[in-house]
Amino acid sequence: MTNRVTYAPQDFQKMCKQAERDHETKKLVLLMERVKRQIAARQSQPEEVPVINTSATRLPSRSVPLER
């Protein structure tokens, strides 16, 4: 026979909530590190200015049914 540790239901729920918080904290830390790397990569690249073509006309949407 093995000796099993039995937790009270409230203790088990507390442990589950703590594990969930730990998991969310790890995910948040990874996300913050990824954002920091992206910001650093953007700052190291030369800034590009987007070119806007003002002479282009807007084409009609094909999803709108034709009016009669």
C-alpha positions as CSV (number, residue, x, y, z in Angstrom):
1,M,0.0,0.0,0.0
2,T,1.2,3.5,-0.8
3,N,0.9,6.5,1.4
4,R,-1.1,9.1,-0.4
5,V,-1.3,12.7,0.7
6,T,-4.9,13.8,0.6
7,Y,-5.6,17.5,0.4
8,A,-8.7,19.2,1.7
9,P,-10.9,20.4,-1.1
10,Q,-10.2,24.0,-0.3
11,D,-6.4,23.4,-0.3
12,F,-6.7,21.7,-3.7
13,Q,-8.7,24.6,-5.1
14,K,-6.1,27.0,-3.7
15,M,-3.3,25.0,-5.3
16,C,-5.2,25.0,-8.7
17,K,-5.7,28.7,-8.6
18,Q,-2.0,29.3,-7.7
19,A,-0.9,27.0,-10.5
20,E,-3.1,29.0,-12.9
21,R,-1.7,32.3,-11.7
22,D,1.8,30.9,-12.1
23,H,1.0,29.8,-15.7
24,E,-0.5,33.2,-16.6
25,T,2.6,34.9,-15.1
26,K,4.9,32.9,-17.2
27,K,2.9,33.6,-20.4
28,L,2.9,37.3,-19.5
29,V,6.7,37.3,-19.0
30,L,7.2,35.6,-22.4
31,L,4.9,38.1,-24.1
32,M,6.7,41.0,-22.5
33,E,10.1,39.7,-23.7
34,R,8.8,39.2,-27.2
35,V,7.5,42.8,-27.3
36,K,10.8,44.1,-26.0
37,R,12.7,42.2,-28.8
38,Q,10.3,43.6,-31.4
39,I,10.8,47.2,-30.1
40,A,14.5,46.7,-30.1
41,A,14.4,45.4,-33.7
42,R,12.3,48.3,-34.9
43,Q,14.7,50.8,-33.3
44,S,17.7,49.2,-34.9
45,Q,16.2,49.4,-38.4
46,P,16.2,52.6,-40.4
47,E,12.9,54.4,-40.3
48,E,10.8,54.0,-43.5
49,V,8.3,56.6,-44.6
50,P,5.2,55.1,-46.2
51,V,4.4,56.5,-49.7
52,I,0.7,57.4,-50.1
53,N,-0.7,57.5,-53.6
54,T,-3.3,60.3,-53.6
55,S,-4.1,59.9,-57.3
56,A,-5.5,56.4,-56.9
57,T,-9.3,56.1,-57.1
58,R,-11.3,53.8,-55.0
59,L,-12.7,50.8,-56.8
60,P,-16.3,49.8,-56.0
61,S,-16.8,46.9,-53.7
62,R,-17.8,43.7,-55.4
63,S,-19.6,42.4,-52.3
64,V,-22.3,45.2,-52.5
65,P,-25.2,44.2,-54.8
66,L,-25.8,46.5,-57.8
67,E,-28.5,49.1,-57.4
68,R,-31.2,49.3,-60.1
